[in-house]
Amino acid sequence: MEYRIMGKTGLQLSVLSFGSWVTFHKQIEDNTADELMGIAYDQGINFFDNAEAYALGESEKMMGRVLKKKNWDRTSIVLSSKAFFGWRGKDNKPNQTGLSRKHLVEACHEALSRLQTDYLDLYFCHRPDNAVPIEEVVWTMHNLILQGKILYWGTSHWSAGEIMEAHRVAQQYHLIGPAMEQPQYNMFERFKMELDYLPVFKNTGLGTTIWSPLAAGFLTGKYLDGIPEGSRLAISGFGWLKDRWLQEGKINKLKQLVALSKEIGSSMASLAIAWTIHNPHVTTAILGATKKEQLTDNLSALETVKKLSPEIMQKIETILQNKPFLDLS
């Protein structure tokens, strides 16, 4: 396993990590989660990602049960949660969502209880909240760090401008600013990581815990012949993923990428994950497997990335034709 420093912190994250979005409680139960987390840990993965909204809190409860059973040395793992959406779904009342001090603090306490841990290593603002002054957000996160409830705070799906504004406030009041961002990044989702965040990487440093390196499973190639039963795109409520990825133009490009993966002796999934971690601005790519075979194949990206020569990377660019650029016209 390779470990990378998270932005301008001293924290080391495994370049591949394990997350629970969609899978925990919706696709797998405790015994499978136990097996997959065990394989991940044994292979050197040290970061396990979660959020209050995943399966309406049940995902964190499941991970908490597994961690209690595993009884790993707490100092050997990095745990995260995220706050914004709440965990009550349609039953959320005022102050049970968003980034107010009230919700951030209460969501932190709830996550600690569900995960059965004394502190969170990483705590994310799951979305920006225009209704809350940025000063309130930064002060709240700073104070949670001083209280020892969280060690680092960050953002998810924030723009570069929003992240820099948080840093401005942190500098003004001598507070601890955001250390990491969790954006989507894969072969078909490139803007934030390859263009928008470039000034942040340069000016303040930014760790990234990227999600969906396989584009909700689309980049495995398994949807080229329809939607398999039990797969992520077959789950009720996730039709938006189907609409986003199952498009003719993307499917045609994927077929060419599958051929290239065979050319270099890799699975399509392994190639897609390797492509993401080839970017040095990626601290870690979060995996979300539901089967032992999937996780083992995903972990092979550590070998596949060594095959990504400049020539292979150029072949991928020629197929994708979607590299973001700054339009100065």
N, C-alpha and C positions, 0 to 999 in steps of 0.2 A: 504494500500500500504506500502511496505517496501522500505526504502531508504538506499543506500549504498554510502560510501565515495569513490570517484573516485581516486584510487591509493593513492599517497602521497599528494594529493591536499586537500582542504577543501570543495570541491564541492560535494553536495549530489544529486545523480541521483535516480529516481524511478527504482526499480529492473526490471520492465517491462517498455518499452518505445515504441514509435510509429514512424515508418519510412515510406518512400514513394517510395522506389525502386520498379520498375515494376508497382506498383498499380496506383500511381498518373498519370493522363493524359492518361495512356495506358488502365487501367481497370476501373477507376472511374473518375467521374467529380466533379465539385465544391460542389454540394449539398451533395453528399455522403461523400466526404472528410470532409466537415463541420460537418456532423453528427458523423462520426467516431472520429475525433479529439475532438469533444465535449464530447463524451462518455469517451474517454481516459483521458481527463483533469479532468472530474468529478470524475473519479475513482482514481485520484491521480497521474497519469502519468505526469511527468514534462519535459521529454526530447523528442524532436521531431527532427528526423534525416533526412538529405537531402544531395544532392550533385549536382555540376554543370552539371554532365553528365546525371543525371536521366531525362529521356524523353527530352534530349537536352535542359535543362533549364526550360522546361514547368512545371516540378514538383515543383521547387522552386517558380515559379510564382503562381502556384495554392495554395501552402501552404501560400505564402505571402498574397494572397487575403483572404483566410480563416482567417488568424491571424488578418488582418485589420478589418474584419467584427466582429470577436469575441471580439476584444479590451480587451484581457486579460491583467492583470498587467504584464508588460514585465519582471519584476524581479521574477515572479513565474514560468517562463518557461526557458528551456535550448534549444537553437537552434544550429544546426550544418550545416556545408557545407564541401565539400571535393573538392580538386583540383588535377588534373593530366590529365584527358582525354579530357578536353575542353567540350564545349557545341555545337559545330558546326558539329559534326560527321565527315562525309567524306570531309566536306568543311574546316576543320581545316588547318590553315597555320602555318608556323614556328612561334614559341613562343606562340602559342595559346593552347599548351598542355605542359605537363611536370612540373618540379618543379623549373624552373628558377625563379630568383627574379621577373622578368617581369611578368611571368604568375601567380605566386602565389599572387602578389599584385593586378594585374588586375582581377583575378578570385575572389578575396576577395571582391573587389568593386562591381563586377557584382552580386555576391551572395547577398550582402547587398541590392542592388537595387531590385533584384527579390523577396527577402523575406520581403522587406519593413521594414527593421530594421536598427538600428544605429550600431550594433555590433553583432558579432557571439560569442557565448559562447565557442563553440568547432570548431576548424578548422583542418581538416585532410589532410595529404599528401596521396592521394588515392592509390598510388603505389610508390615503390622506383623508383628513376631515376638515373641510373648509369652514365648518361651523364652530370649530374650536381654535382659539388663538394658539399659534405655534409656540409661544412662550409657555403656555400651560402644559403642552405636550412635553417640551424639553425639560422643564422644571420637574414634572412628575417622574419622568424616566431617570433623571439625575438623582432624585431623592430615593427611588426604588433601589438604585445601585448603592447609595450610601447606607441604606437599611440592610443591605446584603441579600435582598430578595431576588435581584437579577445581577448578572455580572457585566453584560453588554446589552445595549439596545440598538435597534435598527428599524428599517422600514421595509415595506413590501408594496410594489407597484406604485412607488412615488416617482415623480419626474426628477430630473437633475436639478431643476430650479427649486423644487420643494425641499430636496435634501440639502442644497446649499443654504437655503433660508434657515433650516434647522441648525446648521453649523454657524451661521451668522449670529443667531440668538445665543447659542452655546458660548461662542467667543465673547459676546457682549457681556454676559453675566458670569463668565468663568465657570461654565457648566460642562458636563460630559456630553459630547455630541453623538450622533448616530455612527456606529462602527460598521454596519453591514446593511445590505439591501437584498431582498429576495425577489428577483424578477423572473419572468418566464424567459427562457433562452433555448433555442434549438435551431435547426437548419432553416426553418420557415418563420422564425420569430427573432429578429436580430437587431432592431432599431435601438432599444435602450442600451444593450451591452456594447454595441459596436459604434454607436454615434452619440446618443444622448448623454451617457454617463462619462464620456471621455474627459470633460473638464473636471468632474468630481474625482476620477481616478488620479488625475494630475495634481489637483490643488489641495485635496484633503485626504485622499486615500479612501478606499472603499472595499470592504470585503463583500463577496457575493455568494449567496447560497441558492443557486439557480434551480428552478423547478421546471418540470415537464421537458426534460431533454429529449424525450421520445414523442413529444407532441401528443400526449394522451394515448400513446400506443400506436399512433398512426405511423411513426417512423420505424416500427418493427417490420412493417410490410404485411402484417396479419389481416389488414382490412382490404387488401387488393382483391380478394375474392368474396367480399361480403362482410357482414358483421357477425363474428362468432358469438354464440350464446355464452353469457356470463362475462363477456369482455366489458371494458369500461364504457365503450360507446353504446352498449346494449342496456345500460342501467337507466331506469326511469329517472327523469330529472336532469339527465346529462345530454339531452338532445342537442344543446348548443355546441357541444364538442363535435358532434357528428357534422353539424352544419359548417363548422369552422374548418374541419380538416378534409372531409370527403368531397373535394372539389376536383374537377377534371384536370385543371392545370397542375395542381399539386400531385395528383395521382400519376400523371405522365412523368413528372420529374422523379417521383419516388421509384418508379420502375427502372429508370436509368441508374439511380443510386443503388438499388438492389443488385443490379448487374455489376456495378463497381465493387460492391462489398464482396461479391463472389470472386471477383478478379484478385482481390488482395487477401482472400482466405479468411473472411470475417463474416459474422452475421450482420444483418442490416442494423439491428439494435445496437450491437457493439460498436459499429462504425459511427452511428449517430451520437452515442454518448462520448466516444473518443473525440469526435469533432468538437463537442462543446468544451471538454477539458483541455483541448489543444490551445484554447484561448487563455493566455496567462492571467487575464483579469477574472477568470472564474476561480473562486476559492474551492468550491465544492459543488458537485452536481447531485441532486437528490434523486435516488432511485425509488420506485414504487411497485416492486414486484409482488405478485400474488402466489407464485409457485417457486419452488426450489430451483427448478431448471431455468426459469426466467432470471432469477437473481444471479445464478452462476454465469449465465451468458452475459448479463449486464456487467458483471465484474471483469469479464474478459476484455473490456474496454481499456484496462490498464496495459494490456499487451498490444491491442489494436492501435492505440495512440502512437506507439513507436513506429508504426507503418505509415503514418501520415507525413510523407515526404512533401516537399514543395510541389512536386509534380502531381501527387495525388490530391493535395489541397486545391491545386489549380483545376484539376478535373472536376472536383466537387463544385467549385465556383462556376465553371462553365455550364454545369447542369442546373444549378440553382438560379443563377442570374438575378439575385435579389440582394446583393450586398448594399447596405444603406450608404448614402453619400449626402454631403451637404450641398444643397442646391443654391448656388449663389447668383442665379439668373434673376 
